[in-house]
Amino acid sequence: MQVKDIMTRDVVTVSGKTSVEEIAKLLLARHVSAVPVVDESGAVLGLVSEGDLMRRVADPDKQRRSWWLELFSDPHASAADYIKTHGRIAADVMTREIITVTEDMRVGEVAHILETARIKRVPVLRDGELVGIVSRANLLQALALTPPPEPGTGVEDRLLRERILLELAGVPGIQVSMVNVIVRDGIASVWGTVDSDIEQEAVRLAVESVVGEGNAKLQLGRIQAWSYRYSI
């Protein structure tokens, strides 16, 4: 299984001039923990995560380092920390040194990257342009499915996933960035969040319009998200 089979394609992005307040509201509204920062051409400049914003929360009880420790500290690092905690736009607070992957990488390679680098997500690039994002949640969703298919069976699964995502994109009110589809061995599993039972029903009908009515086996859980499991 490759990155293109599990990545979230409709990625929420911001520009370097987006305010910190706007980013915080966006993270809450879209139920995401980070947003890539891109320029006019779509090139990724950095990433703003919840961790970057949390650094702005000052600890009133934290004492300033003694003056002699300041003598041995890196002045550039101190200046960078100040910018991170006082910056007002994405370009100020974003993490610039980020790891990216390509859509043709194996899922196992990405899992290794996330583990060794101790990060939670990586942008997916094609010819330098952002085409998706892979998070730990995407990897867990893939892990929860059936064992990997035999070589040569992934093409049909990939085409089916594209058709389902295209159909979901046409459903009014559904934010595709909050829905992810993984297809393996003809089994399509859909995860995501919705605001109402009506939207949930619309998603069900959209998927059934691709796989056919009566061919769906529904498994619904509402811990933090809902999921559908379709047998095709």
Secondary structure by P-SEA (a helix, b strand, c coil): cccccccccccccccccccaaaaaaaaaaacccbbbbbcccccccccccaaaaaaaccccccccccaaaaaaccaaaaaaaaaaacccccccccccbbbbbcccccaaaaaaaaaaacccbbbbbccccccccccaaaaaaaaacccccccccaaaaaaaaaaaaaaaaaccccccccbbbbbcccbbbbbbccccaaaaaaaaaaaaaaaccccbbbbbbcccbbbbbbcc
